[in-house]
Amino acid sequence: MTEAKTASWPTPPAPEHMVELRGIVLNYHKLQVLKGVNLAVHKGETVAIIGPSGSGKTTLLRCINYLTQPSGGEVWVGGHLVGQRPVGGRLRPAPDSVLRRHRLDTGMVFQQFNLFRNMNVLDNVTFAPLSTGRGSPGEIRARALQLVERVGLGHKLNAFPNELSGGQQQRIAIARALAMQPKVMLFDEATSALDPELAREVLDVMRELAREGMTMVVVTHEMGFAREVADRVVFMERGEIALQGPPSQVFSDKAPDRIRRFLQH
């Protein structure tokens, strides 16, 4: 992380902001992937990030939990500054132990399911909370059973990943992330590896989470989901936010020509 001078502790975000990105920059050698992105996500809000390939969508998502470390800017989640701390008037990288604690606030679901192949469904869902002490073993097991039932797979507790369809594996991946009781859920093209029928299973779970008020940031190519479920749609291009607003604005005939051309394709 490039050190940034600061006179004092950075000003925390507004209480209603679950996620706040301030001036996020990411450079790969001479290529600037993110160009000073600012974005605030309110508690209980579902934000869909759309845009062409290479626009920086996934990179921005990964910056939220520091799976990708920004070159500059601030990331706040749940009122905590992620990945940095002020030392001697400068922002410096936070120790790994602090970063690990901050990552507990975010659950992430990837394109690939990344389940442990040698563990059954129940063990996949309980492994992380047991490893990090997110409750007693009894509490964690009870929560896992509830979550697996919630995603419609209570009858698959003893099944291994290779015995599940792609849609079922992704639903278990969502249950696994929720088992950590995150403050925000991040979805990176969670349905891109699935055929339409299996994708629908996963999107139904995501819709239910949105209805229940889970804060979500969703990188997606599913325009129907963005239009129908998101509270706000963010269109990214060339490492910047070109437009953001309610779906009725982004998907309207009055949207900029570039966005309408993207949507038509």
Buried (B, 14 or more C-beta within 10 A) or exposed (E): BEEBEBEEEBEEBEEEBBBBBBBBBBBEEEEBBBBBBEBBBBBBBBBBBBBBEEBBBBBBBBBBBBBBBBBBBBBBBBBBBBBBBBEEEEBEBBEEEBBEBBBBBBBBBBBBBBBEEEBBBBBBBBBBBBEBEBBEEEEBBEBBBEBBEBBBBEEBBEBBBEEBEBBBBBBBBBBBBBBBEBBBBBBBBBBBBBEEEBBBBBBEBBBEBBEEEBBBBBBBEBBEBBBEBBBBBBBBBBBBBBBBBEBEBBBEEEBEEEBBEBBEE
